[in-house]
Amino acid sequence: MDTGRLLAGYLVAAGGVRVDWQEVGLPSADVISMSDCVVDLVPANRDGWDDWFDDPVSAERARAGRSGLRVLAVGIDATHAPALLQELVEAGYRPDFGGVAGRLARREAFPDLTSGRVLGFELVGFDTGGWHTWTCLGGLVDDVRRATGVGPGRWGLIPDEEDALRAAAWLTASGLGDPKVFSWVPALLVDVGTHPTT
């Protein structure tokens, strides 16, 4: 168990294909993301207001029998959790309601996912109910690459954690996500589904 990383939760996400309005600096058309800006997410509850599952079993149950979906475990570096939690609270997501805010407030440790496949790190930020990715706000991938030398690898994700941390710090300091995102964090995405992946 990595005590330096906290569990945000589990998502059931479709693979995406880069579209015309999306970041042109991506190395390929295939995209994996935790952001519903660029991929479809399966809701975790009937009213469709929450995409986050509490555990991999319920996420896998929602994915079962459907092709093209992945169960993603999402981890956040513990040093980023307080600021991210504050943003969630300011948007009305109280920790006592559970969900991502509850897990971050409890400092729920990211599980040891030895059977999962680490996909990489995605630069994300929270904005009034949703998560944006650096690939959905035009030009940010190239801006980060020019300033830090860090670029996306396969699926639009950054393979190396230190690179992802450096890129997130620069992107936050730059203010280029304004007005949608002010604070960027690298989210670890691990495919924990029981299906074969590519």
N, C-alpha and C positions, 0 to 999 in steps of 0.2 A: 504494500500500500504506500502510495506517495503522499506523505503528510504535507508536502509543500503545494499540493494541488487539491482543490476542492471540487466536488461534484455539483455541476449545475443541474444535471438531469439527463434524461434520455429522450431522443427525438426519433421519429420514423420519417425519413426523408427520401424523396425521389431523387434520382440523379438528374442533373440539369444539363442543358446545352446552352452555351453562350448565345445571347440574342443581340441584335443590332445596337440596342441602347446600352448594353452592358460594357464593361471594361474591355478595351481592345488590346490591352497589354498582356492578356492571358496566353500561355503557351499552347493551349489546345481548346477545343470546343467543349470538352467534358468538364462539368463543374460538380463538386460536392460542397454542400454548404449547410449551415444551421440557420440560414436566413431565408424567410419566406419571400424575400425580395427576388430571389433567383431560383429557388426550388420550391416544389410543393411539399408541405408537411401534413402528416396525418394528425388530426386533432386527437388529443388525449381524453377529451370528454365530449359528451353528446351535444352540448351547446356550441362547441367549436371555438370557445374563447381561450382555450389553453392547449398548446401543442406539446407541453412537457409531461413526460411520463416519469413516475417516481422510481421505477425499477425496470430492468431489462426484460423481465418476464411479461409484464403487461404491454410493453412496447412490442415485443416479439409477437404476442397474441394479436395486436392490431395490424402487424405486418403480414401475418400468416396468410398464405393463399394468394398473395398479390405480388406480381412480378415488378422488378425495377425499384424496389424499396430497400433501404438500409436502416438498421437500428444503430443509431449513433449515441455513444456516451460522450458527454461534453464536459471537459474539465477546465477550470479556471485557476491560474496561479494564485495562491493564497494571499500574496501581497497586493493583488488587484481587487480582492474581494470587498474590502471596506468601501472603497470609492464606488464600485459597481453596485453594491447593496444600497448605498445612499441614493444613487440615481433611481433604482427600483422603488425605494420608499417614496421619493419625491414624486414619482409617477403614480403612486397609489397602491403599489404592491407591498403590502405589509408582511413582514416575516411570519406573523401568526396565522396568515392565510395559507401558508405552505408554499409549494412551488419552488421556483428558483430562489426567490428571496428567503424563504424558510431554510432551504438547504445551505445557502451561503451564511445566513445568520447563525446556524448551528455549527458551521464550519465542518460540514459533512465531508469526510475524506473521499477522495477519488479512489474507487476500488482497484484492486489488483486484477487487471483484465488480461491475464496471460493468454487466454484463448482469443482475444480480440486482435484486430489488425489496426495498428496506428496508421492513420491516413495523413496526418500533418496538423498544422496550426493555421487557423483562420483568424484574420484581424476583424473583430466585430465590435460594435458599439450599440448601446441601447437607446431607443428613442420612443417615448410615449407609447409603450405597448408592443413594440416590435424591435427586432434585431436587424441592424444593417451590417453588411459586409463591405470590406474595402473594394470588392469587385462590383458593387452595385452603384457606387457613387463615382461617376465618370472621371477618369484621369488619375485616381489615387494610386493605382498600382504603378504607373509610370513615375509619378511624383516620388513615391517611396523608393523605387529602384534607383532613380537619379540621385536622391539624397543619401541613401544608405547602402546602395549596392545589393539590397535584398529584393528578390523577386519571387513570384509564385512558381511552384513546381507543378507536378501533376495535380489535376483537379482544381487548380487555383489556390492550393494550400502551400504554406511554407514548411519545408521538411525539417528544418533545424530550429529548436526552441530558442537558442540564443539569438539567432537572426530574427525570429518572430518577436521576441521581447524588444530588441533594438528598433525594429520597424514600428511596433506599436507605440513606443515611447516617442519616436520622431513624429509619427502621424498625429499623436495627441498634442505635442508641443507646437506643431505647425498650424493647427487650427483649420486645416483644409477640409475637415468634415462638417464644419459649421454651415448651416444651422441644424443639420440633422443629428450629427454625432460630435460630441466634444471630447469624449474620453474613449480611447480604443484599447482593447485587450486582446491578447492572443488566446484563442480558445482551442484546446486540444480536442481533435475529433478522432474517436476510435470506433471502428465498425465492430459491433459486438453481436451482429445478427448470426443466426444459425444457418445462413445460406452461403453458397460460394460467391465470392466477389471477384471483380476483375481489377 
